[in-house]
Amino acid sequence: MQITFKLFASLTDYLPPERKGNVVVLEITPETTVADLIQRYNVPERSAHLVLINGLFVPPGERASRVLAEGDELAIWPPIAGG
């Protein structure tokens, strides 16, 4: 099944070379979780600050059990500092 995987800001470098900007369409198995993809692409867990599936927040405690579905869009932002 396919999902869209988006990484923002400094996390973009963790996407594979075939990405288009900060987006890649991935083929995944039906039991793939959010945590599986974070680990597969070596995104540091402390840097996966804001995680959304289809625009809905996924808390850190649910990432290991939240299974992705066909057509989902997984977006991850790092912590942002500013002033």
C-alpha positions, 0 to 999 in steps of 0.5 A: 500500500502507498502512503505519503511521507513528509519531513520538514526543515532539518529533517528533510535530509533523512528522506531517500534520494528519490524524494521530491522536495520534502515528500516521498511516496512510499510502499509499505506493508499493512502493519507498518507503524509511525515508529517503524518509519521514524526508525527506518529513516533514522529520524532521531526520536527527539527530533520527531517533535510534531507528528501528524497523520492526515493533519491529526496529531499523534502523541509520542506514546501512540507512535509505536502502535499507530498503524498507517493505512492506504493513502495516509499522509505522515508529516513530521516536524522538528522542534522549532526555536525562534524569537 
